[in-house]
Amino acid sequence: MKITAIEPGSLAEELGLQIGDEVLEINGKRVADVIDYRFYENDPEISVKIVSNGEITIYDIEKDEGERLGLDFEDFKILSCGNDCIFCFVDQNPKGMRSQVYFRDGDYRLSFMYGNYTTMTNAGPAILRRIIQQRLSPQYISVHVTDYEIRKLMMGLKKDDLILEKIKLLHDNGIDMHTQIVLCPGLNDGTALERTVHDLYRFNKHVISLAIVPVGLTDHRFGLYDLKKVDQQYAVDLLERVEVWQALFRSETGRSFVYCSDELHIVAGRSIPGEEYYDGFPQTENGVGLVRSFISESKKQAKRFPQKLSAKMKLTMATAELASGFMRSDILPLLSTITNLDAVLHTVPNTLFGSSVTVAGLLSGKCLLSSLKGRELGDLLLLPPDILNNDGLFLDDMTVPQLEDALKVPIFVYVGRWSDVLEYLTERRQRARLATV
């Protein structure tokens, strides 16, 4: 592993290690990636084999247990998914986007590090042993269905991947798991869904949660399997069925175990459940309880809202269709308590993926531009979280400054605190006022 950065004042700097040096082994164990490195460097006495300019040096180091050496490394190669799922969102992307969006991630390391879901199809004995040995817990596993014939169809399996045997092995070795089912009407629902839920519930000591999320369909499913969208009546019937399982599981374990995504509640026309429904919110990043968490946190923060702004200001919020309902019913009333603040909401259709894609995180810069161009947007445009990648880009590679220039309005992306929004709004207003003096 090639060193890309050395922390000032660290043990690595004291040893004279240099950027570009490579870590080969720690305590005689090959270091293949940053997880290996973090695992092996914890010991108080370590022997580190380094190659520098073609020469190998072994450093014997005594340190406090858990003390870091102070090294950063180049990114490791990500393992691709071992499946060809008929509902895979990657296959439904429009052409012409950056290459990363067409890559099917199936890496158990990213599951542990970032909560990415993997199917475990490519997890052979060596990977499973490593997960157990290095305690890479929790793992996030896309199960979808446990009936092999349906799995074979839905996931493009060439042979049985023994998913329940893998889950049992991880369970018996104390590895926590969060699981999910992407629900495709007519395929993995009905008796197949009931079987999947109860198969996973058998391991509820370490299978901590199971999320049910509806299949996402775009307008770019050319030549793909004919899948059905979850409609309102389907969502209503599903929620009622899941509530029966939840009541049973809660009576036995004290938690519901299986949870429906926020999208299913919204599609069904139901109110978002209260906090108690989610048992500590184990899957907010998967869209399960994210809405309730956001509403509850906003209500707490609203108690500290200023009573009045120093001047009249307009805040425009833009979001996709799925979030627009609760934004109008739960968030706008909170902002309306602030005198001199005119908060308005615009619902932006998805012109990149199609009208059936209604989540805010999949809005592109051009979606926002086509919907908001020419509108009076006021003093600030507020965008939802997760709409940008780590490089600050929209899905179509547009940047925030480019969108600001096109819409002629300052833009702020919500990151968790309304106080930041209000502070940014007033600061930009003051700067604009001073610029005209």
Order of alpha helices (4+ residues) and beta strands (2+ residues): beta-alpha-beta-beta-alpha-beta-beta-beta-alpha-alpha-beta-alpha-alpha-beta-alpha-beta-alpha-beta-alpha-alpha-beta-alpha-alpha-beta-alpha-beta-alpha-beta-alpha
